[in-house]
Amino acid sequence: AQQGRVREKVYGKQKIYFADQEQLPAASDAELRGLDGEIAARSGQLQALQQSCRHMEAELKDLNSSMTTPEIAREIEALRKDCASYTEKLERIKSATNHVTPEEKEKVCREQQLYRREWRRRKRMVPAVPRAGSGGTAAHSPPSRALSPRQATELLDAILEGYPKSKKQFFEEVGIETDEDHGVVLPATT
């Protein structure tokens, strides 16, 4: 800076040094146009190289994600073994003598529908069971009878209308157990 080759500027406690451009030769308009043309040509080359690089990176990614020839050969061999085992299993099933006849299947389906229908019917009924501690004993209480589904639903709805707690809490207090409490699901028909 003392020799005049670089210039110094002071901003508070900071000092900035930069080249003194007055010592550089001035470029003519022709030289500036030539430099601008060279910059444009190099920018075009840069864009072409960047495009080529992106294309090659995408191709490399595709090649890295695809299987190699030995891997494909192993995969084909494994699939052939699976195919052979499935074919053998199919032949064993076809040659088996313990097939279910259509009549037996129809009989089982009818029985399932009967049991399912009975389960649904019984599930809708709520037996009138005397509550423990209600004052009556099983020996002195009148015989309980089952309510119709409509009566049971109306009775529970009437009780729950004025009941301060939830339906689940009421069922727990009274001792009513539902299929849902035990994870029982009504089987679907086949």
Phi, psi and chi 1 to 4 in degrees:
 res  aa     phi    psi   chi1   chi2   chi3   chi4
   1 ALA       -  -36.6      -      -      -      -
   2 GLN   -71.2  -29.7  -70.2  173.9   -8.2      -
   3 GLN   -81.5  -14.0  -66.4  173.8    0.4      -
   4 GLY    92.1    6.0      -      -      -      -
   5 ARG   -78.6  -31.4  -72.8 -173.6  -74.5 -172.7
   6 VAL  -126.0  155.9  -68.8      -      -      -
   7 ARG  -107.3  154.8  -62.1 -170.2   69.7 -174.7
   8 GLU  -124.4  135.6  173.8 -175.0   15.0      -
   9 LYS  -127.5  138.9  -79.0 -160.0  175.0 -177.0
  10 VAL  -112.7  127.2  178.7      -      -      -
  11 TYR  -122.2   94.6  -65.6  102.4      -      -
  12 GLY    65.9 -118.3      -      -      -      -
  13 LYS   -91.7   -5.1  -66.1 -178.3 -180.0 -179.4
  14 GLN   -96.6  144.0  -64.5  180.0  -18.5      -
  15 LYS  -122.1  134.3  -67.0 -178.7 -178.9 -179.0
  16 ILE  -118.3  132.3  -61.5  175.5      -      -
  17 TYR  -114.6  137.0  -63.9   93.1      -      -
  18 PHE  -148.1  160.0   55.6   92.8      -      -
  19 ALA   -66.6  142.2      -      -      -      -
  20 ASP   -82.0  108.4 -173.5    8.1      -      -
  21 GLN   -77.3  -12.8  -65.9 -176.1    2.8      -
  22 GLU   -69.6  -23.5  -68.7  176.5    4.7      -
  23 GLN   -82.4  -14.7  -65.1  177.6   -0.6      -
  24 LEU   -80.9  147.0  -61.6  174.1      -      -
  25 PRO   -70.1  145.0   22.5  -29.8      -      -
  26 ALA   -77.7  135.4      -      -      -      -
  27 ALA   -87.4  143.7      -      -      -      -
  28 SER   -79.5  168.6   67.4      -      -      -
  29 ASP   -61.8  -36.7  -72.7  -20.6      -      -
  30 ALA   -65.8  -41.1      -      -      -      -
  31 GLU   -65.9  -40.7  -71.7  175.8  -28.5      -
  32 LEU   -63.6  -41.9  -70.3  175.9      -      -
  33 ARG   -64.7  -39.1  -77.3 -167.5  -64.3  -89.3
  34 GLY   -63.0  -42.6      -      -      -      -
  35 LEU   -64.8  -41.0  -71.1  173.6      -      -
  36 ASP   -62.0  -40.7  -74.2  -17.3      -      -
  37 GLY   -65.3  -40.4      -      -      -      -
  38 GLU   -65.0  -39.2 -171.4  176.8  -22.6      -
  39 ILE   -63.3  -42.8  -71.1  172.3      -      -
  40 ALA   -64.8  -41.7      -      -      -      -
  41 ALA   -64.3  -44.2      -      -      -      -
  42 ARG   -66.9  -35.2  -59.3 -122.2  175.8 -171.6
  43 SER   -63.8  -40.6  -64.8      -      -      -
  44 GLY   -64.2  -41.8      -      -      -      -
  45 GLN   -63.1  -40.5  -71.7  175.4  -15.5      -
  46 LEU   -62.1  -44.8  176.0   65.0      -      -
  47 GLN   -63.9  -40.6  -72.9  178.6   -5.8      -
  48 ALA   -64.2  -42.6      -      -      -      -
  49 LEU   -66.5  -39.0  -71.5  172.7      -      -
  50 GLN   -64.7  -41.5  -74.1  175.1  -22.5      -
  51 GLN   -62.5  -44.8  178.2   67.2   23.7      -
  52 SER   -62.0  -40.7  174.9      -      -      -
  53 CYS   -63.0  -44.0 -175.3      -      -      -
  54 ARG   -62.5  -41.5  -78.8 -166.1  -66.2  -89.4
  55 HIS   -62.4  -43.9  176.9   68.8      -      -
  56 MET   -67.4  -36.1  -72.0 -179.6 -176.4      -
  57 GLU   -65.2  -40.2  -75.6  175.3  -10.3      -
  58 ALA   -65.3  -41.1      -      -      -      -
  59 GLU   -65.3  -40.7 -171.0  174.9  -16.2      -
  60 LEU   -63.3  -41.4  176.5   64.2      -      -
  61 LYS   -62.2  -42.7 -175.9  178.2  175.7 -175.3
  62 ASP   -62.3  -43.6  -73.5  -16.0      -      -
  63 LEU   -67.0  -38.0  -69.8  173.2      -      -
  64 ASN   -68.6  -31.0  -76.9  -22.0      -      -
  65 SER   -83.7  -16.4   65.3      -      -      -
  66 SER   -85.6  161.9   64.0      -      -      -
  67 MET   -81.5  149.6  -62.5  173.3   80.2      -
  68 THR   -81.8  168.0   63.2      -      -      -
  69 THR   -60.1  -45.7  -57.4      -      -      -
  70 PRO   -62.7  -36.5  -20.8   29.5      -      -
  71 GLU   -65.7  -40.6  -70.5  173.7  -22.3      -
  72 ILE   -65.4  -40.3  -71.1  175.5      -      -
  73 ALA   -61.8  -43.1      -      -      -      -
  74 ARG   -64.4  -41.0  -76.1 -167.4  -63.3  -88.1
  75 GLU   -63.3  -42.8 -176.4   72.8   20.3      -
  76 ILE   -62.6  -42.7  -71.2  172.1      -      -
  77 GLU   -62.7  -42.8 -172.6   60.1   32.7      -
  78 ALA   -63.4  -41.7      -      -      -      -
  79 LEU   -65.9  -37.1  -70.2  172.2      -      -
  80 ARG   -64.7  -40.5  -76.4 -173.6  178.7  145.3
  81 LYS   -63.9  -44.3  -74.5  179.9 -176.3  175.8
  82 ASP   -59.7  -43.9  -72.8  -12.0      -      -
  83 CYS   -61.6  -43.0 -174.6      -      -      -
  84 ALA   -64.2  -42.6      -      -      -      -
  85 SER   -66.7  -38.4   68.0      -      -      -
  86 TYR   -67.6  -37.6  -70.0  141.5      -      -
  87 THR   -64.0  -42.5  -56.1      -      -      -
  88 GLU   -64.0  -42.1  179.9 -176.6  -32.5      -
  89 LYS   -63.2  -41.3 -173.7  175.5  179.8 -179.9
  90 LEU   -63.2  -42.2  179.1   62.2      -      -
  91 GLU   -63.6  -40.1  -70.6  -57.3  -40.7      -
  92 ARG   -62.9  -40.9  -82.3 -171.9  -52.6 -154.6
  93 ILE   -66.7  -41.7  -69.5  172.2      -      -
  94 LYS   -66.5  -33.8  -75.3 -178.4  177.4  178.7
  95 SER   -88.3   -3.3   65.5      -      -      -
  96 ALA   -66.9  146.6      -      -      -      -
  97 THR  -100.7   -3.0   57.7      -      -      -
  98 ASN   -99.2   42.5   59.5   -8.0      -      -
  99 HIS   -71.4  150.6  -70.6  -65.1      -      -
 100 VAL   -87.4  128.4  176.7      -      -      -
 101 THR   -75.8  157.2   64.2      -      -      -
 102 PRO   -59.8  -33.4  -24.1   31.6      -      -
 103 GLU   -65.8  -43.2  -65.1   82.3   20.2      -
 104 GLU   -64.6  -40.5  -69.2  172.4  -27.7      -
 105 LYS   -63.0  -42.5 -178.1  179.4  176.8 -177.5
 106 GLU   -63.6  -39.3 -176.9   61.6   33.4      -
 107 LYS   -64.2  -44.5  179.0 -176.8  173.0 -168.8
 108 VAL   -64.1  -41.1  169.4      -      -      -
 109 CYS   -63.5  -40.9  -71.5      -      -      -
 110 ARG   -63.7  -43.2  -83.2 -164.4  -48.5  -90.5
 111 GLU   -62.9  -41.7  -72.6  176.4   -1.2      -
 112 GLN   -62.4  -43.3 -176.9 -161.0   20.1      -
 113 GLN   -62.9  -40.2  -72.3  174.7   -7.7      -
 114 LEU   -61.8  -49.4  173.6   71.2      -      -
 115 TYR   -65.3  -37.9  -64.7  142.3      -      -
 116 ARG   -66.0  -44.2 -172.4  170.4 -177.2  -88.5
 117 ARG   -61.7  -42.3 -168.2  170.8   35.0 -111.5
 118 GLU   -64.6  -42.2 -172.2   64.0   24.2      -
 119 TRP   -60.8  -46.0 -174.2   -0.2      -      -
 120 ARG   -59.4  -44.0  -81.5 -172.4 -179.5  -84.9
 121 ARG   -62.8  -44.8 -171.7  178.4   68.9   77.4
 122 ARG   -71.4  -31.2  -71.3  177.1 -177.4 -110.1
 123 LYS   -65.3  -31.4 -177.3  177.4  174.2  175.9
 124 ARG   -75.7  -19.8  -72.1 -170.9  -59.1 -117.9
 125 MET   -87.4  141.9  -71.6 -168.8 -139.3      -
 126 VAL  -121.1  115.6  177.9      -      -      -
 127 PRO   -70.7  144.9   21.8  -28.0      -      -
 128 ALA   -85.0   98.2      -      -      -      -
 129 VAL  -107.3  131.3  178.3      -      -      -
 130 PRO   -64.7  139.0   16.6  -23.1      -      -
 131 ARG   -81.2  142.6 -164.1  169.5  145.8 -163.5
 132 ALA   -63.1  136.1      -      -      -      -
 133 GLY    81.1   13.8      -      -      -      -
 134 SER   -84.9    2.6   60.9      -      -      -
 135 GLY   103.2  -30.9      -      -      -      -
 136 GLY   -95.7  153.6      -      -      -      -
 137 THR  -110.5  164.9   61.7      -      -      -
 138 ALA   -63.7  -30.2      -      -      -      -
 139 ALA   -74.1  -33.9      -      -      -      -
 140 HIS   -97.7  -11.3  -60.5  -51.0      -      -
 141 SER   -83.9  151.7   62.8      -      -      -
 142 PRO   -68.3  155.3   21.6  -29.2      -      -
 143 PRO   -60.8  135.7   16.2  -23.1      -      -
 144 SER   -80.7  148.8   62.0      -      -      -
 145 ARG  -127.0  153.0   62.7 -179.1 -176.9   89.1
 146 ALA   -77.2  142.1      -      -      -      -
 147 LEU   -87.5  155.9  -59.6  174.2      -      -
 148 SER   -72.4  159.0   71.9      -      -      -
 149 PRO   -56.7  -40.5  -22.9   30.2      -      -
 150 ARG   -65.3  -42.8 -172.8  176.7   53.7   80.6
 151 GLN   -64.1  -42.8  -70.1  172.7  -31.5      -
 152 ALA   -63.8  -42.8      -      -      -      -
 153 THR   -65.2  -43.7  -55.5      -      -      -
 154 GLU   -63.6  -40.8  -72.4  175.2    0.2      -
 155 LEU   -63.9  -47.6  178.9   63.4      -      -
 156 LEU   -64.0  -40.6  -73.2  173.7      -      -
 157 ASP   -63.6  -40.8  -72.1  -16.8      -      -
 158 ALA   -64.6  -41.3      -      -      -      -
 159 ILE   -67.0  -43.6  -68.0  171.1      -      -
 160 LEU   -71.2  -19.7  -71.9  170.2      -      -
 161 GLU   -59.8  -44.0 -109.6  179.7   46.0      -
 162 GLY  -100.7    2.8      -      -      -      -
 163 TYR   -80.9  129.8 -166.1   69.2      -      -
 164 PRO   -76.0  -15.4   26.5  -32.7      -      -
 165 LYS  -105.8 -178.0  -62.7  178.7 -175.3  174.7
 166 SER   -78.8  166.6   69.8      -      -      -
 167 LYS   -61.1  -40.7 -177.6  177.1 -177.3  178.5
 168 LYS   -63.2  -43.0 -176.4  176.6 -179.2 -180.0
 169 GLN   -65.3  -37.5  -69.8  171.3  -31.3      -
 170 PHE   -62.5  -46.8  172.6   71.3      -      -
 171 PHE   -59.8  -38.2  -80.1   10.4      -      -
 172 GLU   -66.7  -42.4  -75.1  177.1   10.3      -
 173 GLU   -66.3  -41.0  -73.9 -177.4   16.7      -
 174 VAL   -79.5  -27.9  174.6      -      -      -
 175 GLY    97.9   25.8      -      -      -      -
 176 ILE   -88.6  126.0  -62.9  174.8      -      -
 177 GLU  -110.4  135.4  -65.7  179.3  -11.6      -
 178 THR  -110.2  163.6   62.9      -      -      -
 179 ASP   -60.8  -36.0  -70.8  -19.9      -      -
 180 GLU   -64.4  -33.6  -70.0   78.4   20.4      -
 181 ASP   -61.1  -31.4  -67.6  -20.5      -      -
 182 HIS  -104.3    7.8  -64.5  -76.3      -      -
 183 GLY    71.7   23.2      -      -      -      -
 184 VAL   -86.2  131.5  177.1      -      -      -
 185 VAL  -120.2  133.9  178.9      -      -      -
 186 LEU   -63.8  125.2 -167.6   63.6      -      -
 187 PRO   -67.2  146.6   22.9  -30.3      -      -
 188 ALA   -78.8  155.0      -      -      -      -
 189 THR   -76.4  148.5   56.9      -      -      -
 190 THR  -106.4      -   54.8      -      -      -
